[in-house]
Amino acid sequence: MQKKYKIFVLIPLETGCLWQPSGIVYTLFLTGLIVAGLLLTATNAATEKQTVFNSTLAGRWYSDDANILKKEVSRLFQTSTSSVEPKSDIKPANDIIALILPHAGYQYSGRTAAMGIQSLGRQYKRIIVIGPSHNMPMEVLSVPQETVYQTPMGQVAIDVEFVNKLLKHPQFQVIPQANQPEHSTQIQVPLLQYAQKDFKLVLIVAGQCSTQTITKAASILSSLVDKDTLVIASSDFVHYGPNYGYVPFKENVQEGIKNLDMGAYKYIEKLDSNGFMEYREKTGATICGYIPIAILLSTFDKSSQAHLINYSTSGQLTGDFTNSVSYFSIAFSGKWQTSAHSTGSGQASSVEPKSSPVKSASVKATADKQENNNSGLTEEDKKQLLDFARKSIVYFLDKHEMPDVPDSNISERLKEPRAAFVTLKENNQLRGCIGDIFPRQPLYKSVISNAVNAAVEDPRFYPVGKNELKDITIEISALTAPKPIASYQEIRIGIDGVVLKKSGYSAVFLPQVAPEQKWSREEMLNNLSLKAGLPADGWKDGASFLVFQAEVFGETENLW
């Protein structure tokens, strides 16, 4: 059965992460996503040029002054082996292949994280950091499309070749709205810059992945890593207290928290990914990076070993356990098995890239193939998607909740991550249009959620009523992943959908809009600028553009 999701609004806390349910289903989050998420795209030039992913944590999670940040980080590494608590006897080892590190503010978990990094007895050429998504509901993993990552301490090259290999698999996508604000991955970089030299970086943000996606992602990663690769799973552990909506006990709190944490560590120590996931589900333990941890555990073979470096809590540091977040640094020794990996049951498996109708915008070599790959849906697929859209609207208007849609009879093409827009028309007039730009969930789920959003969440219209359904027809646009272009002159009317971004403003037109309105390219851009809240000629100077293609299909008559 399809899982239901609630919307979660992130309230930044330097001790950890706070989730608060704010709605029935996560799809209602999408109304603001189209505009707000697009503002986060960092690339504004052709992909072959150097592009910079600037830290979004500087000035918030740590100082934006290089000298102050270097001193702060240096103190973390100095005090982590001093008499200042928490402390641990750290013996660096040359056979460490992975770490679990916390990602709270440095004043809370920085020392514990530094201890984990100090367990490394050598330098690495590639460091992969996998962290959970705290901002973006999605069912895939997202990687950046930029070529370098910038902190106040300098630049680190992103391993573009490795990223492109990941993007050959549909489980990995480029979703800027997930990458740009995510602290769980970025918080590790200044620590790594201090301790490691001349390494290439891979940042991966993991969504609410299914067990199948976890297994596939682990297999893909383990087939690509080598002896010079370090993998870091970024996670805090139990978030206790009313701020986190988790109060399983009110007496002996410190001891109870430690028991919960150590219960989770027991499965980590055994490299038991399935057991770890079941423990979290059974106890409700609020371990924010459980997906990255599960992926990491699934990459190991049985010769790997876990080593507990340090355990601490914010309650210890503040002397107040009313609200407390737990932190582990755990090192894993062993060797990567690059040709196969253990699935946790001792059985090895390997993964070959799977063709997909959606590829990343950052993979220049496959850009042309991607564009020509937007006709992969069969007539039966299209019919099924239109049926899902129509029935989902009816169900939501009746039940006020999203329907559960079993995926047993859904083709693999519809299960691939792919973005979609759903357009509603009433008597040939627009009645609602909402969608995703970046692929963050299976295509059929994107259609279902955006059909409901188009009906009830488009801010330009009143919600659709049941009495209107007989007059409404549905159109679906299944998108390719957006890619940056160097100039507006590359935009092709009738082929490309366009995202315009400038000075914090953005807007999008689907490929069919300009032909329907009989606009030239310049007329389309004038109207797109106005839609973004800019002057009509705002696109002429300082704007950047993303383009995508769409497979558009719909009902020839209403089928209500």
PEGIKA-V370123 format. One record per residue. OMEGA is omega in radians with two decimals (999 if undefined). Layout:
omega=OMEGA
omega=OMEGA
This chain:
omega=3.09
omega=3.13
omega=2.99
omega=3.11
omega=2.97
omega=3.03
omega=3.05
omega=3.10
omega=-3.13
omega=2.99
omega=-3.04
omega=3.01
omega=-3.08
omega=3.10
omega=-3.09
omega=-3.08
omega=-3.10
omega=3.06
omega=3.04
omega=3.09
omega=-3.13
omega=3.09
omega=-3.07
omega=-3.05
omega=-3.03
omega=-3.09
omega=-3.13
omega=3.09
omega=-2.93
omega=-3.10
omega=3.13
omega=-3.04
omega=-3.03
omega=-3.11
omega=-3.01
omega=-3.11
omega=-3.08
omega=-3.13
omega=-3.03
omega=-3.12
omega=-3.01
omega=-3.02
omega=3.10
omega=3.11
omega=-3.14
omega=-2.98
omega=-3.12
omega=3.13
omega=3.08
omega=3.07
omega=-2.97
omega=2.98
omega=-3.14
omega=3.10
omega=3.05
omega=3.14
omega=-3.10
omega=-3.11
omega=3.12
omega=-3.13
omega=3.05
omega=-3.04
omega=3.05
omega=3.05
omega=-3.03
omega=-3.09
omega=3.13
omega=-3.14
omega=3.13
omega=3.12
omega=3.14
omega=-3.13
omega=3.12
omega=3.12
omega=3.12
omega=-3.12
omega=3.11
omega=-3.09
omega=-3.11
omega=3.09
omega=3.13
omega=3.14
omega=-3.14
omega=3.14
omega=-0.13
omega=-3.12
omega=-3.13
omega=3.02
omega=-3.04
omega=3.09
omega=-3.11
omega=-3.12
omega=-3.11
omega=-3.05
omega=3.10
omega=-3.13
omega=-3.08
omega=3.09
omega=2.81
omega=-3.10
omega=3.11
omega=-3.09
omega=3.05
omega=3.08
omega=-3.05
omega=-3.11
omega=3.13
omega=-3.03
omega=-3.06
omega=-3.12
omega=3.11
omega=3.10
omega=3.14
omega=3.10
omega=3.11
omega=-3.13
omega=3.11
omega=3.06
omega=-3.13
omega=-3.09
omega=-3.11
omega=3.10
omega=-3.13
omega=3.13
omega=-3.14
omega=3.08
omega=3.14
omega=3.08
omega=3.11
omega=3.13
omega=-3.13
omega=3.06
omega=3.07
omega=-2.99
omega=-2.93
omega=3.02
omega=3.13
omega=-3.08
omega=-3.13
omega=3.04
omega=-3.06
omega=3.09
omega=-3.12
omega=3.10
omega=-3.14
omega=-3.09
omega=3.08
omega=3.06
omega=-3.02
omega=2.93
omega=3.06
omega=-3.13
omega=3.09
omega=-3.11
omega=3.00
omega=3.11
omega=3.00
omega=-3.13
omega=-3.04
omega=-3.14
omega=3.12
omega=3.12
omega=3.14
omega=3.07
omega=3.08
omega=-3.05
omega=3.00
omega=-3.10
omega=-3.07
omega=3.10
omega=-3.12
omega=-3.10
omega=3.01
omega=-3.13
omega=-3.06
omega=-3.13
omega=3.08
omega=-3.04
omega=-2.91
omega=-3.08
omega=-2.94
omega=-3.12
omega=-3.02
omega=3.10
omega=-3.01
omega=-3.09
omega=-3.11
omega=-2.92
omega=3.11
omega=3.09
omega=3.12
omega=3.09
omega=3.14
omega=-2.98
omega=-3.07
omega=-3.10
omega=2.99
omega=3.07
omega=3.01
omega=-2.96
omega=2.99
omega=3.10
omega=-3.12
omega=3.07
omega=-3.08
omega=3.08
omega=-3.14
omega=-2.96
omega=3.05
omega=3.09
omega=3.12
omega=3.13
omega=3.07
omega=-3.12
omega=3.14
omega=-3.14
omega=3.11
omega=3.14
omega=3.11
omega=-3.12
omega=-3.09
omega=3.08
omega=-3.06
omega=-3.09
omega=3.11
omega=-3.03
omega=3.13
omega=-3.12
omega=2.98
omega=3.10
omega=3.13
omega=2.96
omega=-3.07
omega=-3.11
omega=2.82
omega=-3.14
omega=-2.93
omega=3.00
omega=-3.06
omega=2.98
omega=-3.11
omega=3.10
omega=-3.09
omega=3.13
omega=-3.09
omega=3.12
omega=-3.09
omega=3.11
omega=-3.12
omega=3.10
omega=-3.10
omega=-2.99
omega=-3.09
omega=3.13
omega=3.14
omega=3.11
omega=-3.12
omega=3.12
omega=3.09
omega=-3.13
omega=-3.10
omega=3.02
omega=3.08
omega=-3.13
omega=-3.14
omega=3.13
omega=3.06
omega=3.14
omega=3.12
omega=-3.11
omega=-3.04
omega=-3.11
omega=-3.13
omega=3.12
omega=3.10
omega=-3.14
omega=3.13
omega=3.11
omega=3.12
omega=-3.14
omega=-3.09
omega=-3.05
omega=-3.03
omega=-3.09
omega=-3.03
omega=3.13
omega=-2.93
omega=-3.10
omega=-3.08
omega=3.11
omega=3.05
omega=3.12
omega=3.14
omega=3.09
omega=-3.13
omega=-3.13
omega=-3.12
omega=3.13
omega=-3.02
omega=2.88
omega=-2.99
omega=3.13
omega=-3.14
omega=-3.13
omega=3.09
omega=3.14
omega=3.13
omega=-3.12
omega=-3.11
omega=3.06
omega=3.12
omega=3.08
omega=3.06
omega=3.08
omega=3.06
omega=-3.04
omega=-3.08
omega=-3.06
omega=-3.09
omega=-3.12
omega=3.06
omega=2.97
omega=-3.07
omega=3.07
omega=-3.08
omega=-3.09
omega=3.03
omega=2.74
omega=-3.07
omega=3.10
omega=3.11
omega=3.12
omega=3.12
omega=3.10
omega=3.05
omega=3.04
omega=-2.96
omega=-3.09
omega=-3.13
omega=3.09
omega=3.10
omega=-3.13
omega=-3.13
omega=3.11
omega=-3.13
omega=-3.14
omega=-3.12
omega=3.07
omega=3.10
omega=-3.07
omega=3.00
omega=3.10
omega=-3.13
omega=3.13
omega=-3.08
omega=3.07
omega=-3.12
omega=3.03
omega=-3.10
omega=3.08
omega=-3.05
omega=-3.09
omega=-3.02
omega=-3.06
omega=-3.10
omega=-3.05
omega=-3.12
omega=3.11
omega=3.13
omega=-3.08
omega=-3.10
omega=-3.04
omega=-3.06
omega=3.09
omega=-3.06
omega=-3.12
omega=3.07
omega=3.09
omega=3.10
omega=3.08
omega=-3.11
omega=3.12
omega=-3.13
omega=3.12
omega=3.09
omega=3.10
omega=3.08
omega=-3.09
omega=-3.08
omega=-3.09
omega=3.13
omega=3.11
omega=3.13
omega=-3.11
omega=-3.10
omega=3.13
omega=-3.13
omega=-3.00
omega=-3.08
omega=3.03
omega=-3.14
omega=3.12
omega=2.95
omega=-3.12
omega=3.09
omega=-3.12
omega=-3.07
omega=-3.11
omega=-3.13
omega=-3.11
omega=3.13
omega=3.12
omega=-3.12
omega=3.10
omega=3.13
omega=3.06
omega=3.14
omega=-3.13
omega=3.14
omega=2.93
omega=3.03
omega=-3.12
omega=3.07
omega=3.08
omega=3.10
omega=-3.07
omega=3.09
omega=3.08
omega=-3.13
omega=-3.14
omega=3.12
omega=3.11
omega=3.13
omega=3.11
omega=3.05
omega=2.98
omega=-3.09
omega=-3.11
omega=-3.09
omega=3.13
omega=3.11
omega=-3.08
omega=-3.08
omega=3.10
omega=3.09
omega=3.12
omega=-3.12
omega=-3.08
omega=-3.09
omega=3.01
omega=3.11
omega=3.14
omega=3.12
omega=-3.11
omega=-2.97
omega=-3.02
omega=3.10
omega=-3.03
omega=-3.13
omega=-3.03
omega=2.92
omega=3.09
omega=3.10
omega=3.08
omega=-3.12
omega=-3.09
omega=-3.14
omega=-2.95
omega=-3.10
omega=-3.09
omega=-3.04
omega=2.99
omega=-3.03
omega=3.00
omega=-3.13
omega=3.04
omega=3.09
omega=-2.92
omega=2.83
omega=3.13
omega=-3.12
omega=3.05
omega=3.14
omega=3.03
omega=-3.06
omega=-3.05
omega=3.08
omega=-3.13
omega=3.11
omega=-3.11
omega=-3.12
omega=-3.14
omega=-3.14
omega=3.13
omega=-3.02
omega=2.81
omega=-2.99
omega=2.95
omega=3.09
omega=3.11
omega=3.10
omega=2.99
omega=3.12
omega=3.09
omega=3.09
omega=3.07
omega=-3.09
omega=2.94
omega=3.01
omega=-3.08
omega=-3.04
omega=-3.05
omega=-3.08
omega=3.09
omega=3.13
omega=-3.12
omega=-3.11
omega=-3.14
omega=2.89
omega=3.12
omega=-3.12
omega=3.10
omega=3.10
omega=-3.12
omega=3.05
omega=-3.13
omega=3.09
omega=3.08
omega=3.11
omega=3.11
omega=-3.14
omega=-3.11
omega=3.13
omega=2.97
omega=-3.09
omega=-3.14
omega=-3.11
omega=-3.13
omega=-3.00
omega=-3.06
omega=3.02
omega=3.13
omega=3.01
omega=-3.01
omega=2.90
omega=3.07
omega=3.10
omega=3.06
omega=-3.09
omega=2.96
omega=-2.99
omega=3.11
omega=-3.11
omega=3.13
omega=3.09
omega=3.04
omega=-3.14
omega=-3.05
omega=3.13
omega=999
